Amino acid sequence: MEKPKVSIIIPLRKPNPEVFSQLKDMLKKQTVKAEVIEVWNMPEAKADNTGIRKAKGEIIVLLSADCIPENEFWLEKLILPLKDEKVIATVSDLVLPEYFWKRNKFLVRLVTINERSTQHPAMDMRACAYRKKDLMDVGLISEDPKVIGIEVDLNIKLKEKGKVVRANVNVLHLHKQKSFRKVIKKLYTYSEGNGKVIRRHSRDIRQFEEKVGGFWLRILRAIPFFGIISIIYRFPLRKYFYLFPAYMVLIVPSVHIANIFGFWKGFLFDSISKRNTESLNQI
């Protein structure tokens, strides 16, 4: 059997059956055939690393179970930039379709409304491609329980070797949010990760800004009152202007508080990351 050129790693825990079925169907339609490796019931970093070690492909794609390629050319276009040896990783853009967004309750729709605009992550490991040898060279993804921002940690290590580029391809991010409280809790965790990132890498601010980006934005979000600016800025006002008053009253205060307390907890205390230690039954 011919050795596969691409291996797709999918970490799995209680996936949405409907979405996961769509994902598998779309992967079968890709113009580039790939080895698909499902890794079940492990913390995120460990699941990814387990899949990477098993992979037979020269190119590794880390793909979340709730991210559906927009069309059959997604994989072909995602890996194309890796032909350039200066490119170390490629990343997909994220799109939350309106039909899926509307399935959520009103408060959940409000708190996730910024996701209705196409998201352009620097590298968030939900739909990214890498060379296997590069991942092995940097020691794979950190499984250190004190690391929350594992994407940032990997980004920093990889950017020593090359550049991360957007592949100009989309995946549909079909993640069902269970409740407003859980969304705020997730934002709190991400803010805590930002605090840890700043504490770990702010010794050389110029180098950090060059490698990660958004250094001052991460801090701005954690400053009382000033952080509200960044929350409002992300609101898709042109399309959802009629929801803006409710957003200001019901959403902005909660998100702002989560950003402040999460960031400063991460910045001041070296706590354990649930993201790298949680088990299936704890979710």
Buried (B, 14 or more C-beta within 10 A) or exposed (E): EEEBBBBBBBBBBEBBEEBBEBBBEBBEEBEBEBBBBBBEEBBBBBBBBBBBEEBEBBBBBBBBBBBBBBEBBBBBBBBBBBEEEEBBBBBBBBBBEEEBBEEBEEBBBBBBBBBBBEBEBBBBBBBBBBBBEBBEEBEBBBBEBEBBBBBBBBBBBBBEBBEBBBBBBBBBBBBEBEEBEEBBEBBBBBBBBBBBBBBBBBEEEEEBBEBBEBBEEBBBBBBEEEBBEBBEEEBBEEEBEEBBEBBBEBBBEBBBBBBBBBBBBBBEEEBEBBBBBBEEEEE
